[in-house]
Amino acid sequence: MDRVDKADGADRDDPAYERLHAMASTAGYDEAAEALVEQYESVTFDEVHREVLHLFPSEPSSVLDIGAGSGRDAAALVAREHRVVAVEPSAEMRALGRRLHADQDIAWADDALPELPRLSAQQLRFDLILLTAVWMHLDEQQRSQEPPPPRSKP
């Protein structure tokens, strides 16, 4: 997971940087990060996912949390012995999540849908991919694109 953390820095010279941070649908997250983190953390992982928890791997697995926000879900999954890559395009949300869950071994990454260019370049594979409260940030065309790697393990 070290490869992921190294990709976390915001390299403004990286051609992907502009695309990562240009989505209007994620605008405002940096400015509202503290209030959003408080809101996200006010509901537990189990409450949010109660209807689908039975579908999550019971054995330690590799998990990708796209749009990780405050890191609430990533932290809960790490506490259950999963290895988690938490992708969050908002620098402020990522920073707050790192601080809030500093005691958890979460690999944070600065990347964004629909292409996940930084993560895709690493060709990682995951047993579970979460997109909790994320899909609405993509327009119809972006939603219809073929999913990029990383993909779930077979």
C-alpha positions in Angstrom: 0.0 0.0 0.0 3.0 2.3 0.2 2.7 2.9 -3.5 -0.7 4.4 -3.0 0.4 6.8 -0.2 3.3 8.1 -2.4 0.7 9.1 -5.0 -1.2 11.1 -2.5 0.7 14.4 -3.0 -1.0 17.0 -5.1 1.5 17.4 -8.0 0.3 20.4 -10.0 2.7 19.5 -12.8 1.0 16.1 -13.2 -1.3 16.2 -16.3 -3.9 14.3 -14.4 -4.1 16.9 -11.6 -6.3 19.3 -13.6 -8.8 16.6 -14.4 -8.8 15.3 -10.9 -9.7 18.6 -9.4 -11.9 20.1 -12.1 -15.2 18.2 -11.4 -17.8 20.8 -10.5 -19.7 18.1 -8.6 -17.0 18.0 -5.9 -16.6 21.7 -5.6 -17.1 23.1 -2.1 -15.9 20.0 -0.3 -12.7 21.6 0.8 -14.5 24.7 2.1 -17.2 22.6 4.0 -14.9 19.8 5.1 -15.1 20.3 8.8 -18.9 20.4 8.8 -19.1 17.4 6.4 -16.6 15.3 8.5 -18.7 16.0 11.6 -21.9 15.0 9.7 -20.3 11.8 8.3 -18.8 10.7 11.6 -22.2 11.2 13.4 -23.5 8.0 11.7 -21.7 4.7 12.2 -20.4 2.4 9.4 -22.8 -0.3 10.6 -25.8 2.0 10.4 -24.9 3.2 6.9 -24.3 -0.2 5.5 -26.6 -2.4 7.6 -28.6 -3.6 4.5 -25.5 -4.9 2.7 -23.0 -5.9 5.5 -23.7 -9.5 4.8 -22.2 -9.0 1.3 -18.9 -7.7 2.7 -15.9 -10.2 3.0 -15.7 -11.8 6.4 -12.0 -12.7 6.0 -9.3 -10.0 5.8 -9.5 -8.6 2.3 -8.3 -5.8 0.1 -10.8 -2.9 -0.1 -11.0 0.2 -2.2 -13.1 3.0 -0.7 -13.8 5.6 -3.5 -14.9 8.9 -2.2 -13.7 8.0 1.3 -14.7 11.4 2.8 -13.9 11.5 6.5 -12.5 7.9 6.4 -15.3 6.6 8.6 -15.8 3.5 6.4 -12.1 2.9 5.8 -11.4 3.0 9.5 -14.2 0.6 10.3 -13.0 -1.8 7.7 -9.3 -1.6 8.9 -10.6 -2.3 12.4 -12.1 -5.5 10.9 -8.6 -6.4 9.7 -9.2 -5.4 6.0 -6.5 -3.6 4.0 -8.0 -0.3 2.8 -7.1 2.2 0.1 -9.2 5.3 0.7 -9.5 7.5 -2.4 -10.6 11.1 -1.7 -10.2 14.0 -4.2 -10.8 16.7 -1.6 -7.4 17.7 -0.1 -9.1 19.0 3.1 -11.4 16.0 3.5 -8.3 13.7 3.1 -6.3 15.8 5.6 -9.1 15.7 8.2 -9.7 12.0 7.6 -6.0 11.2 8.1 -5.9 13.2 11.4 -9.2 11.8 12.7 -8.2 8.2 11.9 -4.5 8.4 12.4 -4.5 5.3 14.6 -5.8 3.2 11.7 -3.5 1.8 8.9 -5.4 3.4 6.0 -3.6 4.1 2.7 -5.0 7.4 1.5 -4.9 8.4 -2.2 -5.6 11.6 -4.1 -7.6 10.5 -7.1 -11.0 10.8 -8.6 -13.6 9.1 -10.8 -14.4 8.5 -13.5 -10.8 7.5 -14.6 -8.9 7.1 -11.3 -5.7 7.9 -13.3 -3.2 7.5 -10.4 -4.7 4.4 -8.9 -5.3 2.8 -12.3 -1.6 3.2 -13.2 -0.7 1.0 -10.3 -3.0 -1.9 -11.6 -4.1 -2.9 -8.1 -6.9 -5.3 -7.5 -9.5 -5.4 -4.8 -11.9 -7.8 -3.2 -14.5 -5.1 -2.4 -14.9 -1.6 -4.0 -17.2 0.9 -2.1 -18.7 4.0 -3.7 -20.8 5.3 -0.8 -22.7 8.5 -1.7 -20.4 9.0 -4.7 -22.4 8.0 -7.8 -24.4 11.2 -7.9 -21.1 13.1 -8.6 -20.9 11.6 -12.0 -23.0 12.6 -15.0 -24.7 10.1 -17.2 -21.9 9.9 -19.7 -19.3 9.3 -16.9 -21.5 6.6 -15.4 -21.7 4.7 -18.7 -18.0 4.6 -19.2 -16.3 1.2 -18.9 -14.9 1.0 -15.3 -11.2 1.6 -15.2 -8.7 -0.6 -13.4 -8.5 -1.2 -10.5 -11.2 -3.9 -10.7 -12.5 -6.3 -8.2 -10.6 -9.6 -7.9 -12.4 -12.5 -9.7 
